[in-house]
Amino acid sequence: MGRLDDRFNEHTLHQRLQSIQDRLGSLSKKKRDEADEQEPRDTLDRLKTVVDLVQAVTAGTDPRLVSPTMLDQVDAQLQQIEVSLEALIENEDFGQLTSIDGACDDLLSQIVTWPLAGRFTKKELQDAAAAFGRAATQRLAQIDEHTEEVADRLREIEEDAAKKREALEEKQTALEGAVAGQQAQVDQLITSAETNFETAEQGRATTFTAAQEELATQAKSLQEELTTQVTTLQEELTTKAGETETDLATRAEAVLTSMKEKEERVGNLVDLVATSATAGAFGKEADEQKVVADDWRANAIKIALGAAGVTVIAVLFAVFVEVSVALIVTKVALSIALLGIAGYAARQSGQHRKREVRARRLYLELTAFSPFTEALNDEDKEKAVREKFIDRLFVGDPQVTDAEVGLTKEDIGLFNQAADVFKRVRGA
């Protein structure tokens, strides 16, 4: 077999045709008759004929003359028929008959375009034509039977309508007589009702006039009472409004006074926070200078003790070991140099101690300034005192200069003398 034969023979439309035939064959005659009675009528019978035609056409078609699109189109219609038939059989959904009938129309439109190419024999064509003829004859016979049934039903309906028309005419005559009797009674009742109404209307008019006069009297009395109550209420509201206004004015004055006091307290609090922050900075500076001064003092003491030790060692060496002028002079010069360094360290300690004392003094003055100035109770006096304090604090207060912290002329001269002595000793 060739490629085209395989494509044609292996297409799913053959399995769908067989599946549809099997499903139709599984239906009982009762179910098929019940389905054929639904609209559109005889759909399953037509489906079997169409399926037989499709099988005959596919059997007589040359695979080389059929495209994949033609096969897929036929297969799509067969798939729709298969799904609708399945729903009809499983769920007894006779609404699927319309879908099946439409799919049969589309399937016929597509299958007639297939070329047969002489694959049908003359006998097969005659058999197919005979099958279509028998199917058409059966369809016409069913239509004739259905037409006769409809005609019989119409004759029965006409006879029933004639009988009902006669009965209605009799009832209408009886009803007209009853209506005439009722009309006479109604006329009599209307005459009696009009007489009673006129009598009752006169009585109601008299009662209404009396009630109207009574209501007018009550309305006047009620109006006078309401006027008195409104006047009293206005006087009470005026009195309460005056009292409320006075109370609000008093409260507003108290709130303003409280706000002014709080404003002063906030200002004092801000001043106190600023003063405390500044005083704290000076206190921190004093603590740092104290630590540095103590370190320089300890270094000066250590260096002085070292110089004293060297001097003692030189004296003991000269007395007990050897008398050497050069060695003694060298050690003395070393002692002098160490003493000079110790003096420098001591002065550094003194300068840092002065800074500590100054920072400590400023810390104490800033801390005690606000409590002392609050007793003045005079903003101008307090402002003058603040200006003097600020001038003395930042302008008139002496600062430590770099000249006081470096080596003095005496220290430099002492180092020079020690160097000269050391040179002479080495030259000797």
C-alpha positions as CSV (number, residue, x, y, z in Angstrom):
1,M,0.0,0.0,0.0
2,G,1.1,3.5,-0.7
3,R,1.4,6.6,1.5
4,L,-2.0,8.0,0.4
5,D,-3.7,4.6,0.9
6,D,-2.3,4.5,4.5
7,R,-3.4,8.0,5.2
8,F,-6.9,7.3,4.0
9,N,-7.3,3.9,5.6
10,E,-5.8,4.9,9.0
11,H,-7.9,8.0,9.4
12,T,-10.2,8.2,12.4
13,L,-13.4,8.7,10.4
14,H,-13.6,5.0,9.7
15,Q,-13.6,4.2,13.5
16,R,-16.2,7.0,14.0
17,L,-18.5,5.5,11.3
18,Q,-18.3,2.1,13.0
19,S,-18.9,3.6,16.4
20,I,-22.0,5.4,15.2
21,Q,-23.4,2.3,13.6
22,D,-22.7,0.3,16.8
23,R,-24.5,2.9,18.9
24,L,-27.5,2.9,16.6
25,G,-27.6,-0.9,16.6
26,S,-27.6,-0.9,20.5
27,L,-30.8,1.1,20.6
28,S,-34.0,-0.8,21.2
29,K,-36.9,-0.5,18.8
30,K,-38.9,1.2,21.5
31,K,-36.2,3.9,22.0
32,R,-35.8,4.5,18.3
33,D,-39.6,4.9,17.8
34,E,-39.7,7.3,20.8
35,A,-36.8,9.3,19.3
36,D,-38.4,9.3,15.8
37,E,-41.6,10.8,17.3
38,Q,-39.6,13.9,18.6
39,E,-38.8,16.9,16.5
40,P,-37.2,16.8,14.0
41,R,-39.0,13.6,13.3
42,D,-37.3,10.4,12.0
43,T,-33.8,11.9,12.7
44,L,-32.3,8.5,13.7
45,D,-33.7,6.8,10.6
46,R,-32.2,9.5,8.5
47,L,-28.9,9.2,10.3
48,K,-28.6,5.5,9.5
49,T,-29.2,6.2,5.8
50,V,-26.6,9.0,5.8
51,V,-24.0,6.8,7.6
52,D,-24.6,4.0,5.0
53,L,-24.1,6.5,2.2
54,V,-20.8,7.8,3.8
55,Q,-19.5,4.2,4.2
56,A,-20.4,3.5,0.5
57,V,-18.7,6.7,-0.7
58,T,-15.6,6.1,1.4
59,A,-15.4,2.5,0.2
60,G,-15.6,3.7,-3.5
61,T,-13.3,6.7,-3.3
62,D,-9.8,6.8,-4.7
63,P,-7.4,7.8,-1.8
64,R,-5.3,9.7,-4.3
65,L,-8.2,12.1,-5.0
66,V,-9.0,13.0,-1.3
67,S,-7.1,15.7,0.6
68,P,-6.5,15.6,4.4
69,T,-8.8,18.7,4.7
70,M,-11.7,16.7,3.1
71,L,-11.1,13.8,5.5
72,D,-10.9,16.1,8.6
73,Q,-14.1,17.9,7.6
74,V,-16.0,14.7,7.3
75,D,-14.4,13.4,10.5
76,A,-15.4,16.7,12.4
77,Q,-19.1,16.2,11.4
78,L,-19.0,12.5,12.4
79,Q,-17.5,13.5,15.8
80,Q,-20.3,16.0,16.4
81,I,-22.8,13.3,15.5
82,E,-21.1,10.8,17.8
83,V,-21.1,13.2,20.8
84,S,-24.7,14.2,20.3
85,L,-25.8,10.5,19.8
86,E,-23.9,9.6,23.0
87,A,-25.7,12.3,25.0
88,L,-29.1,11.3,23.5
89,I,-28.6,7.6,24.4
90,E,-27.1,8.1,27.9
91,N,-29.2,11.0,29.1
92,E,-32.3,10.6,26.9
93,D,-31.7,14.2,25.8
94,F,-33.9,14.5,22.8
95,G,-32.7,18.1,22.3
96,Q,-29.7,16.5,20.6
97,L,-31.8,15.5,17.6
98,T,-31.6,19.0,16.2
99,S,-27.8,18.9,16.4
100,I,-27.7,15.5,14.8
101,D,-30.0,16.5,12.0
102,G,-27.9,19.7,11.2
103,A,-24.7,17.6,11.3
104,C,-26.2,15.2,8.8
105,D,-27.0,18.2,6.4
106,D,-23.4,19.4,6.7
107,L,-22.0,15.8,6.2
108,L,-24.0,15.4,3.0
109,S,-22.8,18.7,1.7
110,Q,-19.2,17.6,2.2
111,I,-19.4,14.0,1.1
112,V,-21.1,14.7,-2.3
113,T,-17.9,16.7,-3.3
114,W,-15.8,13.5,-3.1
115,P,-14.7,12.1,-6.5
116,L,-15.7,8.5,-6.9
117,A,-13.4,7.9,-9.9
118,G,-15.2,4.9,-11.2
119,R,-14.7,2.9,-8.0
120,F,-18.4,2.1,-7.8
121,T,-19.7,-0.6,-10.1
122,K,-23.0,-0.1,-11.9
123,K,-24.7,-2.6,-9.5
124,E,-23.4,-0.7,-6.5
125,L,-24.7,2.6,-7.8
126,Q,-28.1,1.0,-8.6
127,D,-28.2,-0.5,-5.0
128,A,-27.4,2.9,-3.5
129,A,-30.0,4.6,-5.6
130,A,-32.5,1.9,-4.7
131,A,-31.7,2.3,-1.0
132,F,-32.2,6.1,-1.3
133,G,-35.4,5.5,-3.2
134,R,-36.7,3.1,-0.5
135,A,-35.7,5.6,2.2
136,A,-37.5,8.4,0.4
137,T,-40.6,6.2,-0.2
138,Q,-40.7,5.3,3.5
139,R,-40.3,9.0,4.4
140,L,-43.2,9.9,2.1
141,A,-45.3,7.1,3.4
142,Q,-44.7,8.3,7.0
143,I,-45.5,11.9,5.9
144,D,-48.8,10.7,4.3
145,E,-49.7,8.8,7.5
146,H,-48.9,11.8,9.6
147,T,-51.0,14.0,7.3
148,E,-54.0,11.7,7.6
149,E,-53.6,11.7,11.4
150,V,-53.5,15.5,11.4
151,A,-56.6,15.7,9.2
152,D,-58.5,13.3,11.5
153,R,-57.4,15.4,14.5
154,L,-58.6,18.6,12.8
155,R,-62.1,17.0,12.1
156,E,-62.3,16.0,15.8
157,I,-61.4,19.5,16.9
158,E,-64.0,21.1,14.6
159,E,-66.7,18.8,16.0
160,D,-65.7,19.6,19.6
161,A,-65.7,23.3,18.7
162,A,-69.2,23.1,17.3
163,K,-70.5,21.3,20.4
164,K,-68.8,23.9,22.7
165,R,-70.2,26.8,20.7
166,E,-73.8,25.5,21.1
167,A,-73.2,25.0,24.8
168,L,-71.8,28.6,25.1
169,E,-74.8,30.0,23.2
170,E,-77.2,28.3,25.7
171,K,-75.2,29.6,28.6
172,Q,-75.1,33.1,27.1
173,T,-78.9,33.1,26.9
174,A,-79.3,32.0,30.5
175,L,-76.7,34.6,31.6
176,E,-78.5,37.4,29.8
177,G,-81.7,36.5,31.7
178,A,-79.9,36.4,35.0
179,V,-78.2,39.8,34.2
180,A,-81.6,41.4,33.5
181,G,-82.9,40.2,36.8
182,Q,-79.8,41.4,38.6
183,Q,-80.1,44.8,36.9
184,A,-83.6,45.3,38.2
185,Q,-82.4,44.5,41.7
186,V,-79.5,46.8,41.4
187,D,-81.7,49.7,40.2
188,Q,-83.9,49.2,43.2
189,L,-80.9,49.1,45.5
190,I,-79.5,52.3,44.0
191,T,-82.8,54.2,44.6
192,S,-82.9,53.0,48.2
193,A,-79.2,53.9,48.7
194,E,-79.7,57.4,47.4
195,T,-82.5,58.0,49.8
196,N,-80.5,56.7,52.7
197,F,-77.5,58.7,51.6
198,E,-79.3,62.0,51.5
199,T,-80.7,61.4,55.1
200,A,-77.3,60.4,56.4
201,E,-75.6,63.3,54.6
202,Q,-77.9,65.8,56.4
203,G,-77.0,64.3,59.7
204,R,-73.3,64.3,59.0
205,A,-73.4,67.9,57.9
206,T,-75.0,68.9,61.3
207,T,-72.4,66.8,63.2
208,F,-69.6,68.2,61.1
209,T,-70.6,71.8,61.8
210,A,-70.7,71.2,65.6
211,A,-67.3,69.4,65.4
212,Q,-65.8,72.2,63.4
213,E,-66.9,74.8,66.0
214,E,-65.5,72.6,68.8
215,L,-62.2,72.2,67.0
216,A,-61.9,76.0,66.4
217,T,-62.3,76.6,70.2
218,Q,-59.7,73.9,71.0
219,A,-57.3,75.3,68.4
220,K,-57.6,78.8,69.9
221,S,-57.0,77.5,73.4
222,L,-54.0,75.5,72.2
223,Q,-52.5,78.5,70.3
224,E,-52.7,80.6,73.5
225,E,-51.1,77.9,75.6
226,L,-48.3,77.4,73.0
227,T,-47.7,81.2,72.9
228,T,-47.3,81.3,76.6
229,Q,-44.9,78.3,76.6
230,V,-42.8,79.8,73.8
231,T,-42.4,83.1,75.6
232,T,-41.3,81.3,78.8
233,L,-38.9,79.2,76.9
234,Q,-37.4,82.2,75.2
235,E,-36.8,83.9,78.5
236,E,-35.2,80.8,80.0
237,L,-32.9,80.4,76.9
238,T,-31.9,84.0,77.1
239,T,-30.9,83.6,80.8
240,K,-29.0,80.4,80.1
241,A,-27.3,81.9,77.1
242,G,-26.0,84.8,79.3
243,E,-24.8,82.4,82.0
244,T,-23.1,80.2,79.3
245,E,-21.4,83.3,77.8
246,T,-20.1,84.4,81.2
247,D,-18.9,80.9,82.0
248,L,-17.2,80.5,78.6
249,A,-15.4,83.9,79.0
250,T,-14.2,82.8,82.5
251,R,-12.9,79.5,81.2
252,A,-11.3,81.1,78.2
253,E,-9.5,83.6,80.5
254,A,-8.3,80.7,82.7
255,V,-7.1,78.8,79.6
256,L,-5.2,81.8,78.3
257,T,-3.6,82.3,81.7
258,S,-2.7,78.6,81.9
259,M,-1.2,78.7,78.3
260,K,0.9,81.8,79.2
261,E,2.2,80.0,82.3
262,K,2.9,76.9,80.3
263,E,4.7,79.0,77.7
264,E,6.9,80.5,80.4
265,R,7.6,77.0,81.8
266,V,8.4,75.7,78.3
267,G,10.8,78.6,77.7
268,N,12.5,78.0,81.1
269,L,12.6,74.3,80.3
270,V,14.3,75.0,76.9
271,D,16.7,77.4,78.6
272,L,17.5,74.8,81.2
273,V,18.0,72.1,78.6
274,A,20.4,74.4,76.6
275,T,22.3,75.4,79.8
276,S,22.5,71.8,81.0
277,A,23.8,70.7,77.6
278,T,26.5,73.4,77.6
279,A,27.4,72.8,81.2
280,G,27.6,69.1,80.5
281,A,30.1,69.8,77.7
282,F,32.3,71.8,80.1
283,G,32.0,69.0,82.7
284,K,33.1,66.4,80.1
285,E,36.0,68.7,79.1
286,A,37.1,69.0,82.8
287,D,37.0,65.2,83.2
288,E,39.1,64.7,80.0
289,Q,41.7,67.4,81.1
290,K,41.9,65.8,84.5
291,V,42.8,62.4,83.0
292,V,45.4,64.0,80.7
293,A,46.9,66.1,83.6
294,D,47.1,63.0,85.8
295,D,48.9,61.1,83.0
296,W,51.5,63.9,82.4
297,R,52.0,64.2,86.2
298,A,52.6,60.4,86.5
299,N,55.1,60.6,83.6
300,A,56.9,63.5,85.1
301,I,57.3,61.6,88.4
302,K,58.5,58.5,86.7
303,I,61.1,60.5,84.6
304,A,62.3,62.4,87.7
305,L,62.6,59.2,89.6
306,G,64.6,57.8,86.7
307,A,67.0,60.8,86.7
308,A,67.4,60.5,90.5
309,G,68.2,56.8,90.1
310,V,70.8,57.5,87.4
311,T,72.4,60.1,89.7
312,V,72.5,57.7,92.6
313,I,74.0,55.0,90.5
314,A,76.7,57.4,89.2
315,V,77.6,58.4,92.8
316,L,77.7,54.8,94.0
317,F,79.8,53.8,91.0
318,A,82.3,56.6,91.6
319,V,82.6,55.7,95.3
320,F,82.8,52.0,95.2
321,V,83.9,51.0,91.7
322,E,85.9,53.5,89.7
323,V,86.4,57.2,89.7
324,S,86.0,58.3,86.0
325,V,85.3,61.9,85.3
326,A,84.0,61.2,81.8
327,L,81.6,58.5,83.0
328,I,80.4,60.6,85.9
329,V,79.8,63.7,83.7
330,T,78.0,61.5,81.2
331,K,75.6,60.2,83.8
332,V,75.1,63.6,85.3
333,A,74.3,65.0,81.8
334,L,71.8,62.1,81.3
335,S,70.3,62.9,84.7
336,I,70.0,66.6,83.7
337,A,68.4,65.6,80.4
338,L,65.9,63.4,82.2
339,L,65.2,66.2,84.7
340,G,64.5,68.6,81.7
341,I,62.0,66.1,80.3
342,A,60.5,65.6,83.6
343,G,60.1,69.4,83.9
344,Y,58.4,69.5,80.5
345,A,56.0,66.7,81.5
346,A,55.3,68.6,84.8
347,R,54.5,71.8,82.9
348,Q,52.2,69.9,80.5
349,S,50.4,68.5,83.5
350,G,50.1,72.0,84.9
351,Q,48.6,73.4,81.7
352,H,46.0,70.5,81.5
353,R,45.3,71.1,85.1
354,K,44.6,74.8,84.4
355,R,42.2,73.7,81.6
356,E,40.5,71.3,84.0
357,V,40.1,74.0,86.6
358,R,38.7,76.5,84.0
359,A,36.2,73.9,82.6
360,R,35.2,72.9,86.1
361,R,34.6,76.5,87.0
362,L,32.5,77.2,83.9
363,Y,30.5,74.0,84.5
364,L,29.7,75.2,88.0
365,E,28.9,78.7,86.9
366,L,26.5,77.5,84.1
367,T,24.8,75.1,86.5
368,A,24.3,77.8,89.2
369,F,23.5,80.7,86.8
370,S,19.8,80.0,86.1
371,P,18.8,79.4,89.8
372,F,20.5,82.6,90.9
373,T,19.0,84.8,88.1
374,E,15.4,83.5,88.6
375,A,15.3,85.4,92.0
376,L,15.7,88.8,90.1
377,N,12.1,88.6,88.8
378,D,13.0,91.3,86.2
379,E,13.5,90.5,82.6
380,D,15.7,93.6,81.9
381,K,18.0,92.9,84.9
382,E,18.2,89.2,84.0
383,K,19.1,90.2,80.4
384,A,21.9,92.5,81.6
385,V,23.3,89.9,83.9
386,R,23.3,87.3,81.0
387,E,25.2,89.7,78.7
388,K,27.9,90.3,81.4
389,F,28.1,86.6,82.0
390,I,28.4,85.8,78.3
391,D,31.0,88.6,77.8
392,R,33.1,87.2,80.7
393,L,32.6,83.6,79.6
394,F,33.5,83.9,75.9
395,V,35.4,87.2,75.6
396,G,37.2,88.1,78.9
397,D,38.2,84.5,79.9
398,P,41.9,83.9,79.1
399,Q,42.8,80.8,77.0
400,V,45.8,78.6,77.2
401,T,48.3,79.5,74.4
402,D,50.7,77.3,72.5
403,A,53.6,79.2,74.0
404,E,52.8,77.9,77.4
405,V,52.7,74.3,76.4
406,G,56.0,73.9,74.5
407,L,59.7,73.7,75.7
408,T,61.0,76.8,77.5
409,K,64.4,78.5,76.8
410,E,65.7,77.0,80.1
411,D,64.9,73.5,78.8
412,I,66.6,74.1,75.5
413,G,69.7,75.6,77.2
414,L,69.9,72.7,79.6
415,F,69.9,70.2,76.7
416,N,72.6,72.2,74.9
417,Q,74.9,72.2,78.0
418,A,74.5,68.5,78.4
419,A,75.4,68.0,74.7
420,D,78.6,70.2,75.1
421,V,79.7,68.3,78.1
422,F,79.1,65.0,76.3
423,K,81.2,66.2,73.4
424,R,84.1,67.3,75.6
425,V,84.1,64.0,77.4
426,R,84.3,62.1,74.2
427,G,87.1,64.4,72.9
428,A,89.1,63.7,76.1
